[in-house]
Amino acid sequence: MSSVTKVTQVLAADMVGKSRITIARHIKDGTLSKDADGKIDVSELRRVYGDDILTPEQVEEKKKTQLAEKEDDKAAQELEFIKKQLDLLTTERVRERELLTEQIDLLKERLEKSEEREKNITLLLTHQTKESAEERVRKQEKMEEELKTLKETLEQVKKQQDEEPPGFFSRIFGGNRRRS
C-alpha cells in the first residue's frame, strides 16, 4: 500500500482511469474536493470512484509498461521498415545484376563479332595480296608470251619478205634489192 495520501489532478486522473478534464469538471461541480494547494486526497478518490483505483506506484508502472510497449511498437515498425527497405534494395540489386549481366553478354557478343570481322578482313587482305602477286605474275607471263608471239610473227613476216620474188619496181630499178 502506498504512503502517498494526496495527489495532483494529473496523477488522480491516471489513478482512476479518467481524463484530466473529467477530474477538473468533477472538482468544479463539487463531486470531488481538493485542498487549498490543489491536491486531492486519495480517500476522496476512493469515495467518488470506489476502491478499484490504482496506487501511484501502479500508475508509474503502467506508464513504464505503456512506454516500453510504445518503444517495442516503434522498434517493430522500424524493423518492418528496414526489412522492406532491404527487400527493395535486394530486388533492385538483382535487377541491376541482371541488367549488367545482359550488357556483359551483349558486349562479349559484339567483341566476338568484331574479332571475327577483323579475322575475315585480315584473311581477305592477305588473300588479295597473294592474289595480286599471282595476278601480276600471270599478267607478266601473258605479256611475255604475247611479246614472244609478236617477235615470232615479225620474224615470219621478214622471212616471207625475203622469200618473195622481187616486185615490179625492184625488177625495174635495181634487181634484187632486199628490204630491211
ZARO-225455 format. One record per atom (N, C-alpha, C): residue number from 1; chain; residue in three letters; atom name; x, z, y. Coordinates in steps of 0.02 Angstrom, whole numbers, m for minus. Example, Ala and Ser with C-alpha at 12.3 -4.5 7.8 and 13.67 -1.06 7.14 Angstrom:
<nodes>
{1,'A','ala','N',{660,390,m284}}
{1,'A','ala','CA',{615,390,m225}}
{1,'A','ala','C',{660,390,m165}}
{2,'A','ser','N',{642,354,m112}}
{2,'A','ser','CA',{684,357,m53}}
{2,'A','ser','C',{645,394,2}}
</nodes>
This chain:
<nodes>
{1,'A','met','N',{42,0,m59}}
{1,'A','met','CA',{0,0,0}}
{1,'A','met','C',{44,0,62}}
{2,'A','ser','N',{19,m32,113}}
{2,'A','ser','CA',{57,m42,174}}
{2,'A','ser','C',{55,19,218}}
{3,'A','ser','N',{111,31,254}}
{3,'A','ser','CA',{114,86,301}}
{3,'A','ser','C',{90,65,370}}
{4,'A','val','N',{77,1,380}}
{4,'A','val','CA',{55,m25,444}}
{4,'A','val','C',{m19,m7,452}}
{5,'A','thr','N',{m37,21,511}}
{5,'A','thr','CA',{m107,39,523}}
{5,'A','thr','C',{m138,m5,576}}
{6,'A','lys','N',{m100,m33,620}}
{6,'A','lys','CA',{m126,m76,672}}
{6,'A','lys','C',{m90,m143,670}}
{7,'A','val','N',{m129,m198,682}}
{7,'A','val','CA',{m101,m266,678}}
{7,'A','val','C',{m124,m307,737}}
{8,'A','thr','N',{m88,m362,750}}
{8,'A','thr','CA',{m108,m407,804}}
{8,'A','thr','C',{m167,m449,782}}
{9,'A','gln','N',{m199,m483,829}}
{9,'A','gln','CA',{m256,m526,812}}
{9,'A','gln','C',{m234,m583,766}}
{10,'A','val','N',{m174,m608,777}}
{10,'A','val','CA',{m149,m664,735}}
{10,'A','val','C',{m140,m640,663}}
{11,'A','leu','N',{m109,m580,654}}
{11,'A','leu','CA',{m99,m554,586}}
{11,'A','leu','C',{m166,m535,555}}
{12,'A','ala','N',{m211,m508,595}}
{12,'A','ala','CA',{m278,m489,570}}
{12,'A','ala','C',{m313,m551,544}}
{13,'A','ala','N',{m310,m607,580}}
{13,'A','ala','CA',{m342,m670,558}}
{13,'A','ala','C',{m312,m692,491}}
{14,'A','asp','N',{m246,m685,483}}
{14,'A','asp','CA',{m214,m704,420}}
{14,'A','asp','C',{m234,m657,364}}
{15,'A','met','N',{m242,m593,379}}
{15,'A','met','CA',{m259,m543,327}}
{15,'A','met','C',{m330,m554,300}}
{16,'A','val','N',{m376,m572,343}}
{16,'A','val','CA',{m446,m580,321}}
{16,'A','val','C',{m462,m652,303}}
{17,'A','gly','N',{m417,m698,317}}
{17,'A','gly','CA',{m429,m768,299}}
{17,'A','gly','C',{m476,m804,346}}
{18,'A','lys','N',{m477,m782,409}}
{18,'A','lys','CA',{m519,m814,460}}
{18,'A','lys','C',{m474,m845,513}}
{19,'A','ser','N',{m503,m884,557}}
{19,'A','ser','CA',{m463,m914,610}}
{19,'A','ser','C',{m455,m864,667}}
{20,'A','arg','N',{m408,m875,709}}
{20,'A','arg','CA',{m396,m831,767}}
{20,'A','arg','C',{m455,m833,814}}
{21,'A','ile','N',{m486,m891,818}}
{21,'A','ile','CA',{m544,m898,862}}
{21,'A','ile','C',{m602,m855,837}}
{22,'A','thr','N',{m611,m852,771}}
{22,'A','thr','CA',{m665,m810,742}}
{22,'A','thr','C',{m652,m736,757}}
{23,'A','ile','N',{m589,m715,749}}
{23,'A','ile','CA',{m571,m645,764}}
{23,'A','ile','C',{m584,m630,838}}
{24,'A','ala','N',{m563,m676,883}}
{24,'A','ala','CA',{m573,m666,955}}
{24,'A','ala','C',{m648,m663,971}}
{25,'A','arg','N',{m688,m704,938}}
{25,'A','arg','CA',{m761,m704,950}}
{25,'A','arg','C',{m792,m639,925}}
{26,'A','his','N',{m771,m614,867}}
{26,'A','his','CA',{m797,m550,841}}
{26,'A','his','C',{m778,m492,886}}
{27,'A','ile','N',{m719,m494,916}}
{27,'A','ile','CA',{m700,m442,964}}
{27,'A','ile','C',{m743,m447,1026}}
{28,'A','lys','N',{m756,m506,1050}}
{28,'A','lys','CA',{m795,m517,1111}}
{28,'A','lys','C',{m868,m495,1101}}
{29,'A','asp','N',{m896,m511,1043}}
{29,'A','asp','CA',{m967,m493,1033}}
{29,'A','asp','C',{m975,m422,1007}}
{30,'A','gly','N',{m919,m384,996}}
{30,'A','gly','CA',{m923,m314,978}}
{30,'A','gly','C',{m925,m301,903}}
{31,'A','thr','N',{m922,m351,863}}
{31,'A','thr','CA',{m922,m341,790}}
{31,'A','thr','C',{m858,m307,768}}
{32,'A','leu','N',{m803,m322,803}}
{32,'A','leu','CA',{m738,m295,786}}
{32,'A','leu','C',{m710,m264,849}}
{33,'A','ser','N',{m677,m205,842}}
{33,'A','ser','CA',{m649,m173,901}}
{33,'A','ser','C',{m573,m175,900}}
{34,'A','lys','N',{m545,m171,959}}
{34,'A','lys','CA',{m472,m169,966}}
{34,'A','lys','C',{m455,m113,1014}}
{35,'A','asp','N',{m392,m91,1010}}
{35,'A','asp','CA',{m372,m36,1054}}
{35,'A','asp','C',{m348,m64,1121}}
{36,'A','ala','N',{m323,m22,1164}}
{36,'A','ala','CA',{m304,m41,1232}}
{36,'A','ala','C',{m246,m90,1233}}
{37,'A','asp','N',{m202,m86,1186}}
{37,'A','asp','CA',{m145,m132,1186}}
{37,'A','asp','C',{m162,m197,1148}}
{38,'A','gly','N',{m223,m209,1127}}
{38,'A','gly','CA',{m247,m271,1096}}
{38,'A','gly','C',{m238,m274,1021}}
{39,'A','lys','N',{m218,m217,990}}
{39,'A','lys','CA',{m208,m217,918}}
{39,'A','lys','C',{m272,m193,884}}
{40,'A','ile','N',{m278,m215,821}}
{40,'A','ile','CA',{m338,m199,782}}
{40,'A','ile','C',{m316,m153,725}}
{41,'A','asp','N',{m354,m99,714}}
{41,'A','asp','CA',{m340,m52,660}}
{41,'A','asp','C',{m359,m85,594}}
{42,'A','val','N',{m318,m75,542}}
{42,'A','val','CA',{m330,m104,475}}
{42,'A','val','C',{m395,m78,447}}
{43,'A','ser','N',{m412,m14,460}}
{43,'A','ser','CA',{m476,15,436}}
{43,'A','ser','C',{m535,m21,468}}
{44,'A','glu','N',{m528,m43,529}}
{44,'A','glu','CA',{m581,m81,564}}
{44,'A','glu','C',{m590,m149,530}}
{45,'A','leu','N',{m536,m180,508}}
{45,'A','leu','CA',{m541,m244,471}}
{45,'A','leu','C',{m578,m234,405}}
{46,'A','arg','N',{m563,m176,370}}
{46,'A','arg','CA',{m597,m163,307}}
{46,'A','arg','C',{m671,m150,318}}
{47,'A','arg','N',{m687,m117,373}}
{47,'A','arg','CA',{m757,m102,388}}
{47,'A','arg','C',{m797,m166,399}}
{48,'A','val','N',{m768,m214,436}}
{48,'A','val','CA',{m805,m275,453}}
{48,'A','val','C',{m801,m326,396}}
{49,'A','tyr','N',{m743,m335,365}}
{49,'A','tyr','CA',{m734,m389,317}}
{49,'A','tyr','C',{m730,m366,244}}
{50,'A','gly','N',{m733,m301,232}}
{50,'A','gly','CA',{m732,m275,164}}
{50,'A','gly','C',{m661,m258,141}}
{51,'A','asp','N',{m656,m232,81}}
{51,'A','asp','CA',{m592,m210,54}}
{51,'A','asp','C',{m549,m269,29}}
{52,'A','asp','N',{m578,m328,26}}
{52,'A','asp','CA',{m543,m386,0}}
{52,'A','asp','C',{m501,m421,54}}
{53,'A','ile','N',{m457,m382,85}}
{53,'A','ile','CA',{m412,m411,135}}
{53,'A','ile','C',{m340,m403,110}}
{54,'A','leu','N',{m297,m446,137}}
{54,'A','leu','CA',{m227,m444,118}}
{54,'A','leu','C',{m189,m394,160}}
{55,'A','thr','N',{m135,m368,131}}
{55,'A','thr','CA',{m91,m324,170}}
{55,'A','thr','C',{m44,m369,210}}
{56,'A','pro','N',{m12,m341,262}}
{56,'A','pro','CA',{37,m381,300}}
{56,'A','pro','C',{92,m409,255}}
{57,'A','glu','N',{113,m372,204}}
{57,'A','glu','CA',{164,m395,158}}
{57,'A','glu','C',{138,m455,118}}
{58,'A','gln','N',{75,m451,96}}
{58,'A','gln','CA',{45,m505,58}}
{58,'A','gln','C',{39,m568,102}}
{59,'A','val','N',{21,m557,166}}
{59,'A','val','CA',{16,m613,213}}
{59,'A','val','C',{84,m646,220}}
{60,'A','glu','N',{137,m605,228}}
{60,'A','glu','CA',{205,m631,235}}
{60,'A','glu','C',{224,m670,172}}
{61,'A','glu','N',{209,m641,113}}
{61,'A','glu','CA',{224,m675,50}}
{61,'A','glu','C',{185,m741,45}}
{62,'A','lys','N',{122,m740,66}}
{62,'A','lys','CA',{81,m801,64}}
{62,'A','lys','C',{110,m854,109}}
{63,'A','lys','N',{133,m834,168}}
{63,'A','lys','CA',{164,m882,215}}
{63,'A','lys','C',{228,m912,185}}
{64,'A','lys','N',{268,m869,153}}
{64,'A','lys','CA',{329,m893,122}}
{64,'A','lys','C',{313,m943,66}}
{65,'A','thr','N',{261,m926,26}}
{65,'A','thr','CA',{241,m970,m28}}
{65,'A','thr','C',{216,m1037,m1}}
{66,'A','gln','N',{175,m1033,52}}
{66,'A','gln','CA',{149,m1095,82}}
{66,'A','gln','C',{207,m1136,112}}
{67,'A','leu','N',{254,m1102,144}}
{67,'A','leu','CA',{311,m1137,172}}
{67,'A','leu','C',{353,m1170,116}}
{68,'A','ala','N',{363,m1133,62}}
{68,'A','ala','CA',{400,m1161,6}}
{68,'A','ala','C',{363,m1221,m24}}
{69,'A','glu','N',{296,m1215,m29}}
{69,'A','glu','CA',{256,m1271,m55}}
{69,'A','glu','C',{261,m1331,m9}}
{70,'A','lys','N',{259,m1318,57}}
{70,'A','lys','CA',{266,m1373,104}}
{70,'A','lys','C',{335,m1406,97}}
{71,'A','glu','N',{386,m1364,90}}
{71,'A','glu','CA',{454,m1391,82}}
{71,'A','glu','C',{459,m1429,16}}
{72,'A','asp','N',{428,m1402,m37}}
{72,'A','asp','CA',{428,m1438,m101}}
{72,'A','asp','C',{391,m1505,m94}}
{73,'A','asp','N',{334,m1504,m60}}
{73,'A','asp','CA',{297,m1566,m49}}
{73,'A','asp','C',{338,m1615,m8}}
{74,'A','lys','N',{370,m1588,44}}
{74,'A','lys','CA',{412,m1631,85}}
{74,'A','lys','C',{470,m1660,44}}
{75,'A','ala','N',{501,m1617,4}}
{75,'A','ala','CA',{556,m1640,m38}}
{75,'A','ala','C',{531,m1692,m89}}
{76,'A','ala','N',{472,m1680,m117}}
{76,'A','ala','CA',{443,m1728,m165}}
{76,'A','ala','C',{428,m1794,m131}}
{77,'A','gln','N',{402,m1790,m70}}
{77,'A','gln','CA',{388,m1851,m32}}
{77,'A','gln','C',{453,m1888,m16}}
{78,'A','glu','N',{503,m1851,5}}
{78,'A','glu','CA',{568,m1882,20}}
{78,'A','glu','C',{598,m1913,m43}}
{79,'A','leu','N',{592,m1877,m99}}
{79,'A','leu','CA',{617,m1903,m162}}
{79,'A','leu','C',{580,m1967,m182}}
{80,'A','glu','N',{515,m1967,m173}}
{80,'A','glu','CA',{475,m2027,m188}}
{80,'A','glu','C',{495,m2084,m142}}
{81,'A','phe','N',{505,m2069,m78}}
{81,'A','phe','CA',{527,m2120,m30}}
{81,'A','phe','C',{595,m2148,m51}}
{82,'A','ile','N',{641,m2104,m70}}
{82,'A','ile','CA',{708,m2126,m90}}
{82,'A','ile','C',{704,m2169,m153}}
{83,'A','lys','N',{661,m2149,m200}}
{83,'A','lys','CA',{652,m2189,m261}}
{83,'A','lys','C',{626,m2259,m244}}
{84,'A','lys','N',{577,m2262,m199}}
{84,'A','lys','CA',{551,m2327,m179}}
{84,'A','lys','C',{605,m2369,m145}}
{85,'A','gln','N',{644,m2338,m101}}
{85,'A','gln','CA',{698,m2374,m68}}
{85,'A','gln','C',{750,m2399,m119}}
{86,'A','leu','N',{765,m2356,m168}}
{86,'A','leu','CA',{812,m2376,m220}}
{86,'A','leu','C',{785,m2434,m260}}
{87,'A','asp','N',{720,m2432,m277}}
{87,'A','asp','CA',{689,m2488,m313}}
{87,'A','asp','C',{693,m2552,m272}}
{88,'A','leu','N',{678,m2546,m207}}
{88,'A','leu','CA',{682,m2605,m163}}
{88,'A','leu','C',{754,m2632,m160}}
{89,'A','leu','N',{802,m2587,m153}}
{89,'A','leu','CA',{872,m2609,m150}}
{89,'A','leu','C',{894,m2640,m216}}
{90,'A','thr','N',{872,m2611,m271}}
{90,'A','thr','CA',{889,m2638,m337}}
{90,'A','thr','C',{859,m2708,m345}}
{91,'A','thr','N',{795,m2715,m326}}
{91,'A','thr','CA',{762,m2780,m330}}
{91,'A','thr','C',{797,m2831,m286}}
{92,'A','glu','N',{815,m2810,m226}}
{92,'A','glu','CA',{850,m2855,m179}}
{92,'A','glu','C',{918,m2874,m207}}
{93,'A','arg','N',{953,m2826,m236}}
{93,'A','arg','CA',{1019,m2839,m265}}
{93,'A','arg','C',{1014,m2888,m322}}
{94,'A','val','N',{964,m2879,m365}}
{94,'A','val','CA',{954,m2925,m421}}
{94,'A','val','C',{940,m2995,m394}}
{95,'A','arg','N',{896,m3000,m344}}
{95,'A','arg','CA',{879,m3065,m314}}
{95,'A','arg','C',{941,m3098,m284}}
{96,'A','glu','N',{980,m3059,m246}}
{96,'A','glu','CA',{1041,m3086,m216}}
{96,'A','glu','C',{1091,m3107,m269}}
{97,'A','arg','N',{1097,m3068,m323}}
{97,'A','arg','CA',{1143,m3086,m377}}
{97,'A','arg','C',{1121,m3152,m408}}
{98,'A','glu','N',{1055,m3160,m419}}
{98,'A','glu','CA',{1030,m3223,m448}}
{98,'A','glu','C',{1045,m3282,m401}}
{99,'A','leu','N',{1035,m3272,m336}}
{99,'A','leu','CA',{1050,m3325,m288}}
{99,'A','leu','C',{1124,m3342,m289}}
{100,'A','leu','N',{1166,m3291,m289}}
{100,'A','leu','CA',{1238,m3304,m290}}
{100,'A','leu','C',{1259,m3338,m355}}
{101,'A','thr','N',{1229,m3318,m411}}
{101,'A','thr','CA',{1245,m3350,m475}}
{101,'A','thr','C',{1225,m3423,m473}}
{102,'A','glu','N',{1166,m3437,m445}}
{102,'A','glu','CA',{1143,m3507,m438}}
{102,'A','glu','C',{1192,m3546,m394}}
{103,'A','gln','N',{1213,m3516,m339}}
{103,'A','gln','CA',{1260,m3550,m294}}
{103,'A','gln','C',{1327,m3563,m329}}
{104,'A','ile','N',{1350,m3514,m367}}
{104,'A','ile','CA',{1413,m3522,m403}}
{104,'A','ile','C',{1406,m3579,m454}}
{105,'A','asp','N',{1350,m3580,m490}}
{105,'A','asp','CA',{1339,m3634,m539}}
{105,'A','asp','C',{1337,m3701,m505}}
{106,'A','leu','N',{1303,m3705,m448}}
{106,'A','leu','CA',{1298,m3767,m411}}
{106,'A','leu','C',{1368,m3789,m387}}
{107,'A','leu','N',{1407,m3743,m361}}
{107,'A','leu','CA',{1474,m3759,m338}}
{107,'A','leu','C',{1519,m3781,m396}}
{108,'A','lys','N',{1512,m3748,m453}}
{108,'A','lys','CA',{1551,m3769,m511}}
{108,'A','lys','C',{1532,m3840,m531}}
{109,'A','glu','N',{1467,m3855,m531}}
{109,'A','glu','CA',{1444,m3922,m548}}
{109,'A','glu','C',{1471,m3973,m499}}
{110,'A','arg','N',{1469,m3957,m435}}
{110,'A','arg','CA',{1496,m4003,m384}}
{110,'A','arg','C',{1571,m4013,m394}}
{111,'A','leu','N',{1606,m3959,m409}}
{111,'A','leu','CA',{1678,m3964,m419}}
{111,'A','leu','C',{1693,m4008,m480}}
{112,'A','glu','N',{1656,m3999,m533}}
{112,'A','glu','CA',{1667,m4040,m593}}
{112,'A','glu','C',{1654,m4114,m577}}
{113,'A','lys','N',{1599,m4127,m541}}
{113,'A','lys','CA',{1584,m4197,m522}}
{113,'A','lys','C',{1639,m4225,m478}}
{114,'A','ser','N',{1663,m4184,m431}}
{114,'A','ser','CA',{1716,m4206,m386}}
{114,'A','ser','C',{1780,m4221,m425}}
{115,'A','glu','N',{1797,m4177,m471}}
{115,'A','glu','CA',{1856,m4188,m512}}
{115,'A','glu','C',{1848,m4251,m554}}
{116,'A','glu','N',{1788,m4262,m581}}
{116,'A','glu','CA',{1776,m4323,m621}}
{116,'A','glu','C',{1783,m4385,m577}}
{117,'A','arg','N',{1755,m4382,m516}}
{117,'A','arg','CA',{1761,m4438,m470}}
{117,'A','arg','C',{1834,m4452,m453}}
{118,'A','glu','N',{1870,m4399,m439}}
{118,'A','glu','CA',{1941,m4406,m423}}
{118,'A','glu','C',{1979,m4437,m481}}
{119,'A','lys','N',{1963,m4415,m541}}
{119,'A','lys','CA',{1995,m4443,m601}}
{119,'A','lys','C',{1979,m4517,m607}}
{120,'A','asn','N',{1914,m4535,m597}}
{120,'A','asn','CA',{1893,m4605,m602}}
{120,'A','asn','C',{1927,m4648,m548}}
{121,'A','ile','N',{1932,m4621,m488}}
{121,'A','ile','CA',{1965,m4658,m434}}
{121,'A','ile','C',{2038,m4669,m451}}
{122,'A','thr','N',{2071,m4616,m476}}
{122,'A','thr','CA',{2141,m4622,m494}}
{122,'A','thr','C',{2150,m4675,m548}}
{123,'A','leu','N',{2106,m4672,m599}}
{123,'A','leu','CA',{2110,m4722,m652}}
{123,'A','leu','C',{2098,m4792,m625}}
{124,'A','leu','N',{2049,m4798,m581}}
{124,'A','leu','CA',{2033,m4863,m552}}
{124,'A','leu','C',{2093,m4889,m512}}
{125,'A','leu','N',{2122,m4847,m470}}
{125,'A','leu','CA',{2179,m4868,m430}}
{125,'A','leu','C',{2238,m4886,m474}}
{126,'A','thr','N',{2251,m4845,m525}}
{126,'A','thr','CA',{2306,m4859,m570}}
{126,'A','thr','C',{2293,m4925,m607}}
{127,'A','his','N',{2232,m4934,m629}}
{127,'A','his','CA',{2214,m4996,m665}}
{127,'A','his','C',{2221,m5056,m619}}
{128,'A','gln','N',{2197,m5049,m556}}
{128,'A','gln','CA',{2202,m5105,m509}}
{128,'A','gln','C',{2275,m5122,m495}}
{129,'A','thr','N',{2317,m5072,m490}}
{129,'A','thr','CA',{2387,m5084,m476}}
{129,'A','thr','C',{2418,m5121,m535}}
{130,'A','lys','N',{2402,m5099,m595}}
{130,'A','lys','CA',{2428,m5134,m654}}
{130,'A','lys','C',{2400,m5204,m656}}
{131,'A','glu','N',{2335,m5209,m641}}
{131,'A','glu','CA',{2302,m5275,m642}}
{131,'A','glu','C',{2333,m5320,m589}}
{132,'A','ser','N',{2347,m5293,m531}}
{132,'A','ser','CA',{2377,m5333,m478}}
{132,'A','ser','C',{2445,m5358,m499}}
{133,'A','ala','N',{2485,m5316,m529}}
{133,'A','ala','CA',{2552,m5337,m551}}
{133,'A','ala','C',{2545,m5390,m605}}
{134,'A','glu','N',{2500,m5378,m652}}
{134,'A','glu','CA',{2489,m5428,m706}}
{134,'A','glu','C',{2463,m5493,m676}}
{135,'A','glu','N',{2417,m5486,m628}}
{135,'A','glu','CA',{2388,m5546,m596}}
{135,'A','glu','C',{2442,m5585,m559}}
{136,'A','arg','N',{2487,m5549,m525}}
{136,'A','arg','CA',{2542,m5583,m490}}
{136,'A','arg','C',{2588,m5620,m538}}
{137,'A','val','N',{2603,m5588,m594}}
{137,'A','val','CA',{2646,m5620,m644}}
{137,'A','val','C',{2611,m5683,m670}}
{138,'A','arg','N',{2546,m5677,m685}}
{138,'A','arg','CA',{2509,m5736,m709}}
{138,'A','arg','C',{2508,m5792,m658}}
{139,'A','lys','N',{2497,m5774,m595}}
{139,'A','lys','CA',{2496,m5825,m542}}
{139,'A','lys','C',{2565,m5858,m535}}
{140,'A','gln','N',{2617,m5818,m539}}
{140,'A','gln','CA',{2684,m5845,m532}}
{140,'A','gln','C',{2699,m5892,m591}}
{141,'A','glu','N',{2679,m5871,m651}}
{141,'A','glu','CA',{2690,m5913,m710}}
{141,'A','glu','C',{2650,m5979,m703}}
{142,'A','lys','N',{2588,m5972,m678}}
{142,'A','lys','CA',{2547,m6032,m668}}
{142,'A','lys','C',{2579,m6079,m617}}
{143,'A','met','N',{2604,m6050,m563}}
{143,'A','met','CA',{2636,m6091,m512}}
{143,'A','met','C',{2699,m6125,m539}}
{144,'A','glu','N',{2737,m6088,m579}}
{144,'A','glu','CA',{2797,m6116,m609}}
{144,'A','glu','C',{2779,m6174,m656}}
{145,'A','glu','N',{2724,m6164,m695}}
{145,'A','glu','CA',{2701,m6218,m739}}
{145,'A','glu','C',{2680,m6279,m699}}
{146,'A','glu','N',{2643,m6267,m645}}
{146,'A','glu','CA',{2621,m6323,m603}}
{146,'A','glu','C',{2681,m6359,m572}}
{147,'A','leu','N',{2731,m6320,m550}}
{147,'A','leu','CA',{2791,m6349,m521}}
{147,'A','leu','C',{2828,m6390,m574}}
{148,'A','lys','N',{2833,m6363,m634}}
{148,'A','lys','CA',{2865,m6399,m688}}
{148,'A','lys','C',{2828,m6463,m703}}
{149,'A','thr','N',{2760,m6458,m705}}
{149,'A','thr','CA',{2718,m6517,m718}}
{149,'A','thr','C',{2728,m6569,m663}}
{150,'A','leu','N',{2732,m6546,m602}}
{150,'A','leu','CA',{2742,m6592,m545}}
{150,'A','leu','C',{2811,m6625,m550}}
{151,'A','lys','N',{2862,m6588,m568}}
{151,'A','lys','CA',{2930,m6616,m574}}
{151,'A','lys','C',{2930,m6669,m630}}
{152,'A','glu','N',{2897,m6651,m686}}
{152,'A','glu','CA',{2894,m6699,m741}}
{152,'A','glu','C',{2857,m6762,m720}}
{153,'A','thr','N',{2802,m6752,m684}}
{153,'A','thr','CA',{2764,m6810,m661}}
{153,'A','thr','C',{2806,m6852,m613}}
{154,'A','leu','N',{2843,m6820,m569}}
{154,'A','leu','CA',{2886,m6855,m522}}
{154,'A','leu','C',{2940,m6894,m559}}
{155,'A','glu','N',{2970,m6864,m609}}
{155,'A','glu','CA',{3021,m6899,m648}}
{155,'A','glu','C',{2991,m6959,m684}}
{156,'A','gln','N',{2931,m6949,m711}}
{156,'A','gln','CA',{2898,m7005,m745}}
{156,'A','gln','C',{2884,m7062,m697}}
{157,'A','val','N',{2862,m7044,m636}}
{157,'A','val','CA',{2848,m7096,m586}}
{157,'A','val','C',{2912,m7133,m569}}
{158,'A','lys','N',{2968,m7096,m561}}
{158,'A','lys','CA',{3032,m7128,m545}}
{158,'A','lys','C',{3053,m7174,m601}}
{159,'A','lys','N',{3044,m7152,m663}}
{159,'A','lys','CA',{3062,m7193,m720}}
{159,'A','lys','C',{3021,m7257,m721}}
{160,'A','gln','N',{2958,m7248,m708}}
{160,'A','gln','CA',{2914,m7307,m708}}
{160,'A','gln','C',{2935,m7355,m653}}
{161,'A','gln','N',{2954,m7329,m596}}
{161,'A','gln','CA',{2975,m7373,m542}}
{161,'A','gln','C',{3040,m7409,m561}}
{162,'A','asp','N',{3084,m7374,m594}}
{162,'A','asp','CA',{3147,m7404,m614}}
{162,'A','asp','C',{3135,m7458,m667}}
{163,'A','glu','N',{3087,m7448,m708}}
{163,'A','glu','CA',{3075,m7496,m762}}
{163,'A','glu','C',{3030,m7553,m741}}
{164,'A','glu','N',{2998,m7549,m686}}
{164,'A','glu','CA',{2954,m7604,m664}}
{164,'A','glu','C',{2995,m7665,m644}}
{165,'A','pro','N',{2967,m7721,m658}}
{165,'A','pro','CA',{3002,m7780,m634}}
{165,'A','pro','C',{3001,m7782,m559}}
{166,'A','pro','N',{3052,m7814,m529}}
{166,'A','pro','CA',{3055,m7816,m456}}
{166,'A','pro','C',{2994,m7852,m428}}
{167,'A','gly','N',{2974,m7829,m372}}
{167,'A','gly','CA',{2915,m7857,m340}}
{167,'A','gly','C',{2931,m7922,m303}}
{168,'A','phe','N',{2884,m7953,m274}}
{168,'A','phe','CA',{2888,m8017,m240}}
{168,'A','phe','C',{2940,m8015,m186}}
{169,'A','phe','N',{2938,m7967,m143}}
{169,'A','phe','CA',{2986,m7964,m88}}
{169,'A','phe','C',{3056,m7950,m112}}
{170,'A','ser','N',{3061,m7907,m163}}
{170,'A','ser','CA',{3129,m7894,m187}}
{170,'A','ser','C',{3158,m7956,m218}}
{171,'A','arg','N',{3120,m7996,m249}}
{171,'A','arg','CA',{3147,m8057,m278}}
{171,'A','arg','C',{3168,m8104,m222}}
{172,'A','ile','N',{3131,m8103,m168}}
{172,'A','ile','CA',{3146,m8149,m113}}
{172,'A','ile','C',{3205,m8123,m74}}
{173,'A','phe','N',{3206,m8063,m58}}
{173,'A','phe','CA',{3257,m8038,m11}}
{173,'A','phe','C',{3318,m8009,m45}}
{174,'A','gly','N',{3320,m7996,m102}}
{174,'A','gly','CA',{3382,m7965,m124}}
{174,'A','gly','C',{3387,m7950,m195}}
{175,'A','gly','N',{3355,m7973,m233}}
{175,'A','gly','CA',{3366,m7965,m303}}
{175,'A','gly','C',{3343,m7896,m330}}
{176,'A','asn','N',{3391,m7863,m364}}
{176,'A','asn','CA',{3374,m7802,m400}}
{176,'A','asn','C',{3389,m7738,m359}}
{177,'A','arg','N',{3359,m7734,m309}}
{177,'A','arg','CA',{3369,m7675,m268}}
{177,'A','arg','C',{3325,m7619,m293}}
{178,'A','arg','N',{3353,m7562,m300}}
{178,'A','arg','CA',{3314,m7506,m326}}
{178,'A','arg','C',{3289,m7462,m270}}
{179,'A','arg','N',{3234,m7436,m284}}
{179,'A','arg','CA',{3204,m7389,m234}}
{179,'A','arg','C',{3233,m7320,m244}}
{180,'A','ser','N',{3244,m7287,m194}}
{180,'A','ser','CA',{3268,m7220,m202}}
{180,'A','ser','C',{3221,m7171,m172}}
</nodes>
